[in-house]
Amino acid sequence: MSFTSPHRPVTRHQSSIYRLAEDFFWIGGSIVTPATWRLGQFVERCMSLMQSGTQMVKLRGGSKGLVRFYYLDEHKTCIRWRPSRKNEKAKISIDAIREVCEGKQSEIFQRYPDGSFDPNCCFSIYYGDHMESLDLVSSNGEEARTWITGLKYLMAGISDEDSLSKRQRTRDQWLKQTFAEADKNGDGCLSVGEVLQLMHKLNVNLPRQKVKQMFKEADTDENQGTLDFEEFCAFYKMMSTRRDLYLLMLMYSNHKDQLDSDDLKRFLEVEQKMTGVMKEHCLEIVDKFEPCLENQKQGVLGIDGFTNYMRSPAGDIFNPEHYKVNQDMTQPMCDYYIASSHNTYLMGDQLMSQSRVDMYAWVLQSGCRCVEVDCWDGPDGEPIVHHGYTLTSKILFRDVIETINKYAFAKSEYPVILSVENHCSVPQQKKMAQCLCEILGDKLDVSSEHEEDMTQLPSPDSLKGKILVK
């Protein structure tokens, strides 16, 4: 809704803030429990700083270290660095990291004399099947702690002995049944075509190219071009599992593999800030979103069901009742916040970008209710719209009004305001008025011309389907 009363809230939930298990997080050598630190606050800062990047020294043992800029990629799946001759290969996958150690514990660090580095600034990342080490020295201890904490958080879903692949027995039973149903020719393997059909059946809306890419990554045995059951499990978990949701499920289930109705009720009340949650509602969620029949029978939500729920509109932070107008729209216009657009016609900057009538269509279909029209004298007596005294391109005023007329009420029936910045001469102002009347017709609101005693502005409700000129 684009007309919003400042006196009424528009959301029912607050942002989810996660806590870690008590034995997970530390700062400066001290355990920080959920009672003393909120994971959401600290981890969000860690992720932000890691993605912004940090200049650190990479040690090579004996020789002078290399100064490199290290950063976490936008998808939070890889550590990357620059400069590097490896280009795109200059990365370490989070999935490949086996351990992160603080201080000067690695063999490389031992090769340097005591006092060479502050231990608080040092840490090592062990990765790959051969436990290679990346030994780094940051400029201060806080940066090192940020990276160590952030990496341990990212690893949490896959690094311990109770990782997803070992804990999700019920889930694997469902995967085995799904695999058997997808194996049309019964050869014990799935082709790319069978996998694509399965994705369609499961309502997984991933691009075909992305599915094929993940298929190729999961296809690791000698029988190339097909996935056996173990490879299919790796493929499906690669596609479906989110570490943040897995950690959240573990926290509220007391480290079990699923959420029962009491766990789910507590999650909805504590994390999602919902009130009046009944057990029946929790069971309805299980019935609707849990894909495993065994879990459905037991009334529990596994990681797949929990992910389905959190990614659905039912898990949206926005109150679904507010997708439609739910407020009093009979008050004067000045009592409402109005979604407005500045320099609506511009596609880019205010100096040299293109002016396009398409921008009016776009903002109106996005819910905007007040658009700006900067009007100047144009050739052949036709007013034009552009950003004055700049190199922005020009469009006809008539074309702008025709576009507004077409899209004004595509998203909302409440009034549209034309914020006209008028630089035109009187003859072209008359041309503007003619265009407005001819194109907008009855939609153009001129009621104030006949109101001698206007004590208050009209309401949005009384101006439905009308276009006002300001």
TIMI-918117 format. One line per field, with one value per residue (C-alpha): residue number from 1; residue in one letter; x, z, y. Coordinates in Angstrom, 1 decimal, padded with zeros to 4 digits, always signed. Example, Ala and Ser with C-alpha at 12.3 -4.5 7.8 and 13.67 -1.06 7.14 Angstrom:
resi 1 2
resn A S
x +012.3 +013.7
z +007.8 +007.1
y -004.5 -001.1
END
This chain:
resi 1 2 3 4 5 6 7 8 9 10 11 12 13 14 15 16 17 18 19 20 21 22 23 24 25 26 27 28 29 30 31 32 33 34 35 36 37 38 39 40 41 42 43 44 45 46 47 48 49 50 51 52 53 54 55 56 57 58 59 60 61 62 63 64 65 66 67 68 69 70 71 72 73 74 75 76 77 78 79 80 81 82 83 84 85 86 87 88 89 90 91 92 93 94 95 96 97 98 99 100 101 102 103 104 105 106 107 108 109 110 111 112 113 114 115 116 117 118 119 120 121 122 123 124 125 126 127 128 129 130 131 132 133 134 135 136 137 138 139 140 141 142 143 144 145 146 147 148 149 150 151 152 153 154 155 156 157 158 159 160 161 162 163 164 165 166 167 168 169 170 171 172 173 174 175 176 177 178 179 180 181 182 183 184 185 186 187 188 189 190 191 192 193 194 195 196 197 198 199 200 201 202 203 204 205 206 207 208 209 210 211 212 213 214 215 216 217 218 219 220 221 222 223 224 225 226 227 228 229 230 231 232 233 234 235 236 237 238 239 240 241 242 243 244 245 246 247 248 249 250 251 252 253 254 255 256 257 258 259 260 261 262 263 264 265 266 267 268 269 270 271 272 273 274 275 276 277 278 279 280 281 282 283 284 285 286 287 288 289 290 291 292 293 294 295 296 297 298 299 300 301 302 303 304 305 306 307 308 309 310 311 312 313 314 315 316 317 318 319 320 321 322 323 324 325 326 327 328 329 330 331 332 333 334 335 336 337 338 339 340 341 342 343 344 345 346 347 348 349 350 351 352 353 354 355 356 357 358 359 360 361 362 363 364 365 366 367 368 369 370 371 372 373 374 375 376 377 378 379 380 381 382 383 384 385 386 387 388 389 390 391 392 393 394 395 396 397 398 399 400 401 402 403 404 405 406 407 408 409 410 411 412 413 414 415 416 417 418 419 420 421 422 423 424 425 426 427 428 429 430 431 432 433 434 435 436 437 438 439 440 441 442 443 444 445 446 447 448 449 450 451 452 453 454 455 456 457 458 459 460 461 462 463 464 465 466 467 468 469 470
resn M S F T S P H R P V T R H Q S S I Y R L A E D F F W I G G S I V T P A T W R L G Q F V E R C M S L M Q S G T Q M V K L R G G S K G L V R F Y Y L D E H K T C I R W R P S R K N E K A K I S I D A I R E V C E G K Q S E I F Q R Y P D G S F D P N C C F S I Y Y G D H M E S L D L V S S N G E E A R T W I T G L K Y L M A G I S D E D S L S K R Q R T R D Q W L K Q T F A E A D K N G D G C L S V G E V L Q L M H K L N V N L P R Q K V K Q M F K E A D T D E N Q G T L D F E E F C A F Y K M M S T R R D L Y L L M L M Y S N H K D Q L D S D D L K R F L E V E Q K M T G V M K E H C L E I V D K F E P C L E N Q K Q G V L G I D G F T N Y M R S P A G D I F N P E H Y K V N Q D M T Q P M C D Y Y I A S S H N T Y L M G D Q L M S Q S R V D M Y A W V L Q S G C R C V E V D C W D G P D G E P I V H H G Y T L T S K I L F R D V I E T I N K Y A F A K S E Y P V I L S V E N H C S V P Q Q K K M A Q C L C E I L G D K L D V S S E H E E D M T Q L P S P D S L K G K I L V K
x +000.0 +001.4 -000.7 +000.3 -000.9 +002.0 -000.1 -000.3 +002.4 +003.0 +004.7 +004.0 +007.4 +010.8 +013.9 +015.0 +018.1 +019.9 +021.9 +024.6 +025.0 +026.9 +030.1 +030.5 +031.3 +034.3 +035.8 +039.3 +039.5 +036.3 +033.2 +030.2 +026.9 +023.5 +022.8 +025.7 +025.8 +023.3 +024.6 +022.7 +024.4 +027.9 +027.8 +026.2 +029.1 +031.6 +030.1 +030.0 +033.6 +034.8 +032.9 +034.3 +037.7 +041.0 +044.6 +046.7 +050.1 +050.3 +053.3 +055.2 +057.9 +061.3 +060.8 +059.1 +055.3 +052.9 +050.5 +047.1 +043.6 +041.3 +037.5 +034.4 +032.5 +028.9 +027.4 +029.5 +030.8 +034.4 +037.4 +039.1 +042.1 +043.9 +046.2 +046.8 +048.0 +045.4 +042.6 +039.2 +041.1 +042.4 +039.8 +039.2 +035.7 +034.1 +033.1 +036.8 +037.9 +038.6 +039.8 +040.6 +043.3 +044.1 +047.6 +050.9 +050.2 +051.0 +054.4 +054.9 +054.6 +057.2 +059.8 +059.8 +061.7 +059.8 +058.5 +058.1 +054.4 +051.8 +050.0 +046.6 +047.0 +047.8 +045.6 +045.7 +043.1 +043.5 +041.7 +041.4 +041.9 +045.6 +045.1 +047.0 +047.4 +046.8 +048.7 +047.7 +048.8 +046.3 +047.2 +045.4 +043.8 +040.2 +040.5 +041.9 +039.0 +036.5 +037.8 +038.2 +034.7 +033.1 +034.7 +033.7 +030.2 +030.2 +031.7 +029.3 +026.8 +029.3 +032.4 +031.6 +031.1 +027.3 +027.2 +024.2 +025.2 +025.5 +022.5 +019.7 +018.8 +015.1 +015.8 +018.0 +015.1 +012.9 +015.7 +016.1 +012.4 +012.5 +015.5 +013.8 +010.7 +012.9 +014.9 +012.5 +014.6 +015.6 +019.4 +020.2 +021.4 +019.8 +020.5 +020.4 +016.9 +015.6 +016.9 +015.3 +012.0 +012.4 +013.1 +009.9 +008.0 +009.4 +008.5 +012.2 +012.4 +016.1 +017.4 +018.2 +021.8 +022.2 +020.8 +023.2 +026.1 +025.3 +024.7 +028.3 +029.8 +028.0 +029.0 +032.4 +032.7 +034.0 +030.5 +030.2 +026.9 +024.7 +024.3 +024.2 +022.3 +025.2 +025.9 +022.2 +022.2 +025.2 +023.4 +020.1 +021.8 +024.0 +020.8 +018.5 +020.4 +020.9 +023.4 +021.7 +018.4 +020.1 +021.8 +018.5 +016.8 +019.5 +019.2 +015.4 +015.3 +018.1 +020.4 +017.8 +017.2 +013.8 +011.4 +008.4 +005.3 +006.6 +010.0 +008.2 +005.9 +008.8 +010.6 +007.6 +007.0 +010.7 +012.3 +009.4 +007.6 +004.3 +001.6 -001.3 +000.5 -001.4 -000.2 -002.7 -001.2 +002.3 +000.9 -000.7 +002.7 +004.2 +001.4 +001.8 +005.6 +007.2 +008.0 +008.9 +005.8 +007.4 +008.0 +004.5 +003.1 +005.2 +004.2 +007.8 +009.5 +012.9 +015.4 +013.7 +010.3 +011.7 +013.4 +010.2 +008.3 +010.9 +011.1 +007.4 +005.1 +004.0 +007.5 +007.6 +008.4 +005.7 +002.2 +000.1 -003.0 -001.2 -000.9 -004.4 -005.6 -006.3 -006.3 -008.8 -008.4 -011.1 -008.8 -007.4 -004.5 -002.1 -002.5 -000.7 +002.8 +002.7 +005.2 +006.9 +009.4 +012.0 +013.1 +010.9 +011.8 +015.6 +017.1 +020.4 +022.3 +020.9 +023.5 +023.9 +021.4 +018.6 +015.0 +012.4 +008.6 +009.1 +010.2 +006.7 +005.2 +007.8 +007.3 +003.5 +003.5 +005.8 +003.2 +004.4 +001.6 +003.4 +005.6 +007.6 +007.3 +009.9 +008.4 +010.2 +009.5 +010.0 +010.2 +007.1 +005.1 +005.3 +006.3 +009.2 +010.3 +014.0 +016.3 +017.0 +020.5 +022.0 +022.8 +019.9 +017.9 +014.4 +010.9 +007.6 +005.2 +002.3 +004.1 +004.6 +000.9 -000.2 +002.0 +000.7 -002.9 -002.2 -000.4 -001.8 -004.1 -002.4 -001.2 -003.6 -006.9 -005.8 -005.1 -001.9 -000.3 +001.6 +004.3 +004.8 +007.9 +006.7 +009.3 +007.1 +006.0 +002.3 +001.6 +003.1 +001.5 -001.8 -000.6 +000.1 -003.4 -004.9 -002.9 -004.0 -007.6 -007.7 -005.6 -006.8 -010.4 -012.6 -009.5 -008.2 -009.4 -010.4 -012.9 -011.0 -011.8 -015.4 -014.8 -014.9 -014.6 -011.9 -011.4 -009.5 -008.0 -010.0 -009.3 -007.6 -010.8 -012.8 -010.2 -010.0 -009.2 -008.3 -005.1 -004.2 -001.9 +000.4
z +000.0 -000.9 +001.2 +004.8 +008.0 +010.3 +013.3 +012.4 +012.3 +008.9 +010.2 +012.9 +013.2 +014.1 +012.4 +013.4 +015.6 +015.9 +018.9 +018.8 +020.9 +024.1 +023.2 +019.8 +020.1 +021.8 +021.9 +023.1 +024.7 +026.7 +026.0 +025.0 +025.7 +024.2 +027.5 +026.9 +023.2 +020.4 +017.4 +014.9 +016.0 +016.0 +013.1 +010.8 +011.6 +011.0 +007.6 +006.6 +007.5 +005.8 +002.6 +002.7 +002.8 +004.9 +003.9 +005.5 +005.1 +003.8 +005.2 +003.1 +005.6 +005.8 +003.0 +003.1 +003.3 +000.6 +001.2 -000.2 +000.1 +001.4 +001.3 +001.6 -001.7 -002.1 -001.7 +001.5 -000.1 -000.8 +000.5 -002.3 -002.6 -004.9 -006.5 -007.8 -011.0 -010.4 -011.2 -010.7 -009.1 -006.3 -003.8 -001.0 -000.7 +002.8 +002.3 +001.9 +005.2 +007.9 +010.8 +011.8 +014.5 +016.3 +017.1 +015.8 +015.8 +012.3 +011.0 +008.9 +012.0 +013.8 +011.2 +012.2 +015.3 +018.5 +018.5 +014.7 +015.0 +017.6 +018.3 +018.6 +014.9 +013.7 +012.5 +010.2 +007.9 +007.1 +004.0 +001.4 +001.7 +002.4 +005.1 +003.4 +005.5 +004.7 +007.4 +007.8 +009.9 +010.2 +011.2 +014.6 +016.8 +016.2 +012.5 +013.2 +015.7 +013.1 +010.5 +013.0 +014.4 +011.0 +009.4 +012.4 +012.0 +008.2 +008.9 +011.7 +009.4 +007.9 +010.0 +013.1 +013.4 +013.7 +010.3 +008.0 +006.1 +009.3 +011.3 +008.7 +008.7 +008.3 +005.5 +003.7 +003.9 +002.0 -000.5 -001.1 -001.9 -004.1 -005.9 -006.7 -008.0 -010.3 -011.6 -014.5 -016.1 -012.9 -013.6 -010.2 -011.6 -012.6 -015.8 -016.2 -017.8 -014.9 -012.4 -014.3 -014.3 -010.6 -010.0 -011.8 -009.8 -006.5 -007.6 -007.5 -009.7 -010.5 -013.9 -016.0 -016.4 -012.6 -012.1 -014.7 -013.1 -009.7 -011.3 -012.8 -009.4 -007.7 -010.5 -009.0 -009.8 -012.9 -014.4 -015.7 -016.8 -014.2 -010.4 -008.1 -004.8 -002.8 -005.5 -005.7 -001.9 -002.3 -005.2 -003.3 -000.1 -002.2 -003.8 -000.7 +002.5 +004.1 +007.0 +008.8 +008.9 +009.9 +012.9 +013.8 +013.8 +016.0 +018.5 +018.9 +018.8 +021.4 +018.7 +017.4 +013.7 +013.7 +015.4 +017.2 +017.7 +021.0 +019.5 +016.5 +018.8 +020.8 +017.6 +016.3 +019.6 +020.5 +017.1 +014.9 +017.6 +016.9 +019.5 +020.3 +018.5 +019.1 +018.7 +016.0 +013.9 +014.3 +013.1 +010.1 +009.2 +009.4 +007.3 +004.6 +004.4 +005.5 +002.5 +004.5 +005.2 +008.3 +009.7 +008.9 +010.8 +013.8 +013.6 +013.3 +010.9 +009.4 +007.8 +004.4 +005.8 +007.9 +004.9 +002.8 +005.5 +006.0 +002.3 +001.7 +002.1 +005.4 +006.8 +005.4 +007.9 +006.4 +007.8 +005.0 +006.1 +005.0 +001.4 +001.1 +002.5 +006.2 +007.4 +007.6 +004.2 +004.9 +006.6 +004.8 +002.4 +004.7 +007.3 +005.2 +004.1 +000.3 -001.8 -004.0 -006.9 -007.6 -011.2 -012.2 -015.9 -015.4 -015.8 -014.1 -012.8 -013.0 -015.4 -018.4 -018.2 -020.5 -019.9 -020.6 -020.4 -019.4 -016.0 -015.2 -016.1 -013.9 -010.7 -011.0 -011.3 -008.3 -006.1 -006.4 -006.0 -006.6 -009.7 -010.8 -014.2 -015.0 -017.9 -020.3 -023.6 -026.5 -030.3 -032.4 -029.5 -027.7 -024.0 -023.1 -020.0 -018.9 -016.1 -016.9 -017.6 -017.9 -020.7 -019.9 -023.0 -023.6 -023.9 -024.9 -022.2 -024.1 -024.1 -020.4 -019.7 -022.0 -020.1 -016.8 -018.0 -019.0 -015.8 -013.0 -011.5 -012.5 -008.9 -006.8 -007.1 -004.9 -006.4 -008.3 -007.8 -010.7 -009.1 -011.9 -012.0 -014.5 -016.5 -019.6 -021.2 -021.1 -024.6 -023.8 -020.4 -022.3 -024.4 -021.2 -019.9 -023.2 -023.0 -019.5 -020.2 -023.5 -022.4 -018.8 -019.3 -016.2 -014.3 -014.0 -010.7 -011.0 -008.1 -006.1 -008.8 -007.7 -004.0 -002.5 +001.1 +001.3 +005.0 +004.6 +002.0 +000.5 +001.5 -000.5 -000.4 -002.0 -004.7 -006.0 -009.7 -009.8 -010.9 -009.2 -010.3 -007.7
y +000.0 +003.4 +005.7 +004.8 +006.3 +007.3 +006.2 +002.5 -000.1 -001.9 -005.1 -007.6 -009.2 -007.9 -009.1 -012.6 -012.5 -015.8 -017.2 -019.8 -022.8 -021.9 -023.7 -022.1 -018.4 -016.8 -013.4 -012.8 -016.2 -015.9 -017.9 -015.7 -017.3 -016.4 -014.6 -012.2 -011.8 -011.9 -013.8 -011.7 -008.5 -009.8 -012.2 -009.6 -007.3 -010.0 -010.9 -007.3 -006.6 -009.9 -009.0 -005.4 -007.1 -006.9 -006.4 -009.2 -010.7 -014.3 -016.2 -018.6 -019.8 -018.2 -015.7 -012.3 -012.5 -011.5 -008.6 -009.5 -008.2 -011.0 -010.9 -013.1 -013.3 -012.0 -015.5 -016.2 -019.4 -018.6 -016.6 -014.7 -012.6 -010.1 -009.5 -013.0 -014.6 -017.4 -014.9 -016.8 -019.7 -017.5 -018.7 -021.2 -022.7 -022.5 -026.1 -027.1 -025.5 -028.1 -026.0 -022.4 -021.9 -018.7 -017.7 -019.0 -022.7 -023.8 -025.1 -022.0 -019.7 -021.8 -021.0 -017.3 -016.1 -015.3 -011.8 -011.5 -011.2 -010.4 -013.8 -011.9 -010.9 -014.4 -017.3 -020.3 -021.8 -025.5 -026.6 -029.4 -033.1 -032.6 -030.0 -027.3 -024.1 -020.5 -018.6 -015.0 -011.9 -009.1 -005.5 -005.8 -008.4 -007.3 -008.0 -011.5 -012.2 -011.0 -013.5 -016.4 -015.9 -015.4 -018.5 -020.7 -019.5 -020.3 -023.7 -024.6 -026.4 -028.8 -029.1 -031.1 -034.8 -034.4 -032.6 -032.6 -035.7 -037.8 -036.4 -036.4 -040.1 -039.4 -037.0 -039.6 -042.1 -039.6 -039.0 -042.7 -043.0 -039.9 -041.2 -044.5 -042.8 -040.5 -043.5 -044.3 -047.0 -048.6 -048.6 -047.1 -043.8 -040.5 -038.7 -035.0 -035.3 -037.4 -034.9 -032.0 -033.8 -034.4 -030.7 -029.8 -032.3 -030.9 -027.4 -026.3 -023.3 -023.2 -022.2 -025.3 -024.2 -023.9 -027.4 -028.8 -027.0 -028.5 -031.9 -031.7 -030.8 -033.7 -036.2 -037.2 -041.0 -042.7 -043.1 -039.6 -038.2 -039.9 -039.6 -042.6 -042.3 -040.9 -038.4 -037.5 -036.9 -034.6 -032.8 -032.3 -031.0 -028.7 -027.4 -027.1 -026.6 -023.2 -023.2 -020.3 -022.2 -025.4 -023.7 -022.1 -025.4 -027.0 -024.2 -024.5 -028.3 -028.7 -030.2 -032.7 -033.4 -031.9 -029.4 -030.9 -028.7 -027.3 -026.4 -024.8 -022.9 -021.5 -020.5 -018.6 -016.8 -016.0 -015.5 -014.4 -012.4 -014.0 -014.1 -016.5 -019.4 -022.7 -026.2 -026.8 -024.1 -025.7 -029.0 -027.3 -025.9 -029.4 -030.9 -028.2 -027.8 -031.1 -033.3 -036.4 -038.6 -040.1 -036.7 -035.7 -038.7 -037.8 -034.1 -032.8 -030.5 -031.5 -029.2 -029.4 -028.7 -025.9 -024.4 -024.7 -022.8 -020.1 -019.4 -019.4 -016.3 -017.8 -017.1 -013.6 -010.8 -008.7 -009.1 -010.7 -008.7 -005.6 -006.7 -005.2 -001.8 -002.3 +001.3 +004.1 +005.9 +008.6 +011.1 +014.2 +013.6 +015.4 +012.7 +010.0 +009.2 +009.1 +007.0 +009.6 +009.7 +012.4 +013.0 +010.1 +010.4 +009.8 +006.4 +007.4 +010.4 +014.0 +015.3 +013.1 +010.1 +009.2 +010.4 +007.7 +007.6 +003.9 +005.1 +006.4 +003.0 +001.3 +003.5 +003.5 -000.3 -000.4 +001.4 +005.0 +007.5 +010.8 +011.4 +014.4 +016.1 +018.8 +020.8 +023.1 +024.8 +022.5 +022.8 +023.2 +024.5 +021.1 +021.1 +018.7 +016.9 +016.8 +018.0 +021.7 +023.1 +019.5 +017.1 +014.7 +013.7 +015.1 +013.5 +015.0 +016.0 +014.5 +011.1 +011.3 +012.0 +009.2 +006.8 +008.0 +007.7 +004.0 +002.9 +005.2 +002.7 -000.6 -001.1 +000.9 +002.6 +005.5 +008.9 +009.8 +013.2 +014.9 +017.0 +019.5 +021.7 +024.2 +026.2 +026.7 +030.0 +030.8 +029.4 +026.1 +026.1 +026.3 +023.3 +021.4 +022.1 +020.9 +017.7 +017.0 +017.5 +015.6 +012.6 +012.2 +013.2 +012.4 +011.1 +014.6 +016.0 +019.7 +019.7 +022.3 +024.9 +024.7 +024.7 +028.2 +027.2 +024.5 +023.8 +020.5 +018.3 +015.5 +011.9 +009.2 +007.3 +010.1 +010.5 +006.9 +006.8 +010.5 +012.2 +015.5 +018.2 +019.8
END
